[in-house]
């Protein structure tokens, strides 16, 4: 009976025990929509490309590469001012070609950082659970890496330009060269960003992505340059020019030597003429468009 009575006795709260109905309130603030989400993803990806908003360790390599890109330009300016030279030691359009190894290393380090973590931790479907769509994600990531590359490659050109004006070099010539250099690095940024992101999106392993990007951007340039030198020695200059279609760096070199009045790094200093340059432009634009299409296809599958 005692047991039955204890079971039937009402439970009384002890101490300060309270039950609160916290519930859930619906959000009645402004809905910023897809454009805001896309811009937020772009800005965060761009900041991440230079380690901003991340740990100090993540800032070391991108900032170091940025300094490495700018220091030679500063030295050239100092030499031009000190010697009262009539022109800069290096053309604006040639600077990125000469520094292509540093640019390739930057792409290899930051393209996997931009997309591999989302693939590895399977967070891509979470993006698509919101108003953001596959195209928004791809365009934001592509634009962010291309913008980061443009900053990396345009900053030393700005150093050269300001230094040339301080050295009182011809304003018209320097402004024209600077504008041509900006067009060249803008095209390079789009091409390298697309190739880097496509390669990095294939694997969630960041190390594999870094190695693959380096192989495509750097080793291809060395191989193409070697084959061009062999063709030049054998007197096959036309074949050497066509071989330039098989490396991203030589593609940009061919486009700017054909249409921007740049000197070419092809053997003998002879790049494609305007007719041959059309092929270089078409291949370059095709690779940029193809990279975007491959990224769209890849992330449509991942988001399922």
N, C-alpha and C positions, 0 to 999 in steps of 0.2 A: 504493500500500500504506500509506503514511504517513497518508493521509487516512482510509482505512478503519480503521486502528488508533486514530486520534484519535476517530472516531465511536463506536467500541466501548468506549472507555475510560470507566469509571464517573465520574460527576460527583461532586466532593467539595465539601462546604460550605466557604465562605470566610469568614473573620472570625468574627463572633458571630451568624451567621445561624441562626435557630431556627424550627421549625414547631410551632405550638401548636394543639391541638384545643380551641378555645374553646366550640364547641357551643352549644346553647340549652337552658336549663333551664325546665321548665314551672313556672307560678306555682302555689304551693300555699298562698298566704295566704287571708285571708277574702274572699269575694265579697260586695260591698256592694249590688249589684243596682240595679234601676231607681230605687227611691226615693232612694237616695243620689245617683245621677247626675242625677235631676231636681232635687233640692235644690241640688246644686252648680251646675247651670246657672242656677237661679233666683238664687242668691247672687251669682254672677259677673255676671249681667245687671243685678242691682240695684246692685252696686258700680260697674259700668260706666256706669250712668245718671247718676252723679255724678262720673265720671272717676277713681274710686278704682282703683288698680292700673294706671292708664294714665299717659300722659305728662302733664307739667304743663300743657301747652297744652289737653289734653282736659278739664281740671278748670275752666278759666276760666269758660266760659259757664254750665254748670249751677250752679256755686257763686255766680256773679254773680246769676243769676236767683233763687236761693234767698235771697240777701241782699236783693234788690229786693222780694221777697215779704214779708219780715219787717220791713223798715225802717218802712213806713207803720204797721204795728201797734205798733211800739215808740214811734213819735211820738204816736200816739193815746193810748197809755197814759201817756206823759209829760204830755200836755196834760190828761188826766183827773185825774192826781194833782196837778198844779200848780194847776189851777182848782177842785179839789175838786168835780168834776162828780158828778151823781147817776146818770149812765148813760154808757156809752161812745158816742163819736160815730157808730159804725157797728155794726150788728148782726152777730153771728157769721155768720149765714146769708147776709148781703149781701157779705161780704168777698171771697169767691172770684168772685162775679159782677163786682164792681168791678175785680178784678185779672185778669179773663179773658184779656186780651191777653198778659200775662206767662206765664200757664199755657199758652196756645196756643203761644207761642214755645218754651217748654220741651218740649212734646210734639213740635213740629216738628223740634227739634234732636236729641231723644233716641230717638224711634221709629225713624227710619232708621238711627241708630247701632246699635240693638238687632238689626235683622234684615237691613239692606241689605248689610252686609259679608259675611254668610254666603251671601247670594245671589250677590253679585258674585264672590267667590272660590270659589264652588261647594263650600262645605264642609258644606252641609246633609246630603248623603248620608252623610258621614262620621259625623255624629251618629247616624244611623239604622243604621249598621253595628254599633253597640253595642246593649246591651239597651234603651236609650232608644227610644221610639216616637214617632210623629207627635204624638199627644195630649200626651205628656210635654213635648215641645219647645214646642208651642203654649201649653200651660198655664203652663210656667215663664216664657216670655217675657212672656205677658200679665200674670201675677201680678207679675213684677218691675217692669214699667213702671207698673202700677196702684199698687204699693207705693211706688215713687219719687214718683209724683204725689201720693199721700196724704201722704207726708212733706212735700212742697213746700207743700201746701195746709193741712195741719193744724198745721204749726209756727207760722205767724202767729196762728192761733186760740188756741194754747196761750199765746203771748205776751200776747194780749188777756186771756185768762182769768186768768193769774197777775197781770197788771197790775191787773185789776179787783178782785181780792181784796186786793192791796196798797193799792188806793185805798179799800178798805172799802165797796165796793158790795155790794148785797144778794146774799148767798151763794146762795140758792135760785134767784133769777132768772138769775144769771150761770152757774150750773151747768146749768140747763135750756137756756139759750141756747147754751152751749158744746157740750152733747150734740147739740142740733139741728144745729149747725154741722158737727160731725163726721159725722153721718149724711149731710148734704148733700154734703160734699167726698168722702166715700167713694163715693157714687153718681156724682159727677162724675169721680172718678179711674177708675172702671170704664168709664164711657162714653167718655171722652177717650182712654184707653189703647187700647181696642178699635178705635175709629175710626182713631187714628194708626197702629197696627200694620197694619191692613188696607190702608191707603193706601201705607204704606212697603213692604209686601211685594209690591206690584205691580211695582216697578222696583228693579233693583240699583243704580241711580244715586242716590247720597245727595242730591245737589242737587235732582233732580226730586222726590224724596220730601219734602224740606223745603218746597219751594214748594207742592206739592199739599196738604200738611197745613195750612199757613198759609191757603191758599185756602178749604179746607172749614171750618175752625174759626173763622177771623177774618172773612173776607169774608162768610160766611153770616150771622154775627151782625150785621154792619153792614147787610146787605141786609134781613134780617128786621126789625131795629129800625126801619129807614126805612119799610118797608111798614106796620108797626104804627102808626107815627106818622101816616102818611097815612090809614089806616083810622080812627084816633081823631079826626082832624080832620073826616072825613066822617061821623062819628057811627056808624061800624060797629065798635063795640067787640067784639062777638062774633067778627067776622071777624078782628080783630086778635089775639084770643086764639088762634084756630086757626092763624094764621100762625106763632105761636110754636112750632109743632110741627116747623118746618123748620130749626131751628138747634140744635146741641147745648147751647149755653149757655142759650138760652131754654127748652129742655126742662127743664133742671135748675131754672131759675127758676120755671117753672110747677109743678113737683112740690113744691118747698119752700114756695111760697106757698099751695098748696092743702092741704098736710098737715103742714107744720112751723111754721105760724104766721108765716112770713117775709113781710116787705114785698116787693112785686113791683116790678121795674124796667120792667114793661110801661107804656105810655103811660097817664097818669092814675093810676098806682099800683094799678090793678085787674088782678089776675091771675085765673087760672081758679078756680072754686069747686070743692068736693069732687067734684061729679059730673063736671065737665069735667076735673078732675085725674086721674080714672081713665084718660082717654085719654092724658094726658101720661105717666103711669106705664107704661102698656102699650107706648107707643112707645119709651120709654127702655129698658125691659127687653128689648123686641124688638131694639133696636139692639145691646145688649150681647150677647145670645144670637146674633144674626145675625153679629156681628163674629167671635165664636168659631167659628161654623160656617164662615164664609168662610176664616178662617185655616187651619182643619183641611183644607178642600178644597184650598186653595192649596199647602200643604206636603205633602199626599199626592202631588200631581203633581210637585213639586220633588224629592221623595225617591225617585221611581221611577228 
